[in-house]
Amino acid sequence: MPVTSAEALTEFLRDRVGDHLRSVIYYDDSGGDVLYVRDDVEDEYTDEDIEQVVRDVRLEAVEKPHQESLYEHGPLNATIRCFGEAVEMHFPHDETSGTAVALDGEVFAIHNTFIGQCMDVMDD
């Protein structure tokens, strides 16, 4: 999937979640590009930190075929990690490229998502 798809996703997220979008990174076998980063988030990370994130999501993408072989669910389209302060979404396009997105943690509650509802039930 080309970088233009990641750019389209970036625009969609900026429109949909606004200031709750933290960052969008596109990566392929030649490296990673930060397509969007909110100013306060940019201040929290060094270039080396970003390189480590790119390395991490790249390793996850390499595992895509293995993950797909474990389950009879079809292709792996995305993984989501919910932290206290942020939600990390990874869209591996193939074994060498993908898009990593970070959102503020409260975005699930604001948008009344199914995952947000599940998290609320567990907090009760």
N, C-alpha and C positions, 0 to 999 in steps of 0.2 A: 504494500500500500504506500503510495507516494506521500511526500511531505504535504502536498496540497490537501489531502484528507485530514491530516493533523491540524492544518491551518483552519480548515472548515470547522473542525471540532472546537478549536479555540474560539472562533467567532460565535458559535452556537452557545458555548458555555459562558462567554462574556455577556451575551444577551440574556441567557436563562438564569444564571446565578449571580451575575454582577460582581460586586466586591468580594463575594465569598470564593471566587476563583483565586487560588494561591499561585499555581504555576502549571505550565504545560511544557513538556519536553518531548521532542521527537528524536528518535535515534535510529541509526542503521549501522551497517558494518563499517562505515567510515567515521563514525563518531556520533555525537549528540548535539542537538541545537535547542536552546531555550527559546521557545516560541512566545512565551508570555511568562512574566513573573511580577507579582505585586511588589511594590516598593518595600514594604516592611518585611516581606519574606526574603527578598533579595539581600537585605541587611543581615539576615540570620545565617546565610550560607556563603562559604568561600567557593572559589572555582574548584578547589579540590573536593569539597563536599559534593558538588554537583557531579563531578566526574565519578565519584563513588556511587551516587544514585544511578547514573547511567550504566555503570558496570553491573550493578545489582539487577536492574530491570533487563539488561541484556542477558544475564545468566538465566533469569526466569524465562525469557523468550527461547533460549536454547532448549529448555525443558518442555516447551510446548508440545512437541510430538510425543514425548514420554507421558505427559499428563493426559493427552488425548487417548493414548493407548490403554490407560488404566480404567477408563470409564467408557460406557457405551452411550455417550451423550452427544456425539458429534464434535465439531471443532471447538477448541477453547477460544472464546472471544474476549474475555476480560477477567481480571481478578480485582477484588476490592478488599482493602485493608482499612479498618476503622480504628483510629487512634483517638485518644481523648481530645486532642486539639485539631485533628485533621483527618480527612478521608483520602486515601491514596487509591487511585484507579489505574490499572495497567491494561492497555489494549495491545497485546502482542500480535503484530500483523503476520509475522512468519518467524523463522528461527533467528533472523538477524535484524529485524526492525520492529518498531512499535511506538506507541505514544503513552507517556506517563502523565497523569493529571493529579493535581492536589487541590482539594477543596477544604474550606473551613469545616470543622467538625459538626457545627450546628446545621449545616445545609440539609441533612436528612430530616431533621425536625421541621425546619422551615418549609420544606417542600413536601412534607407529609408522605415520605416514601415508605414502602413496605419494610425496608431494612430499618429505617428510623422507628417505625411502629414496633418492630420486633425488639429493638434495643430498649424502647420505652417499657414494654411488657416485662422484660428481664430486670429493669431498674425498679419496678413496683414491688 
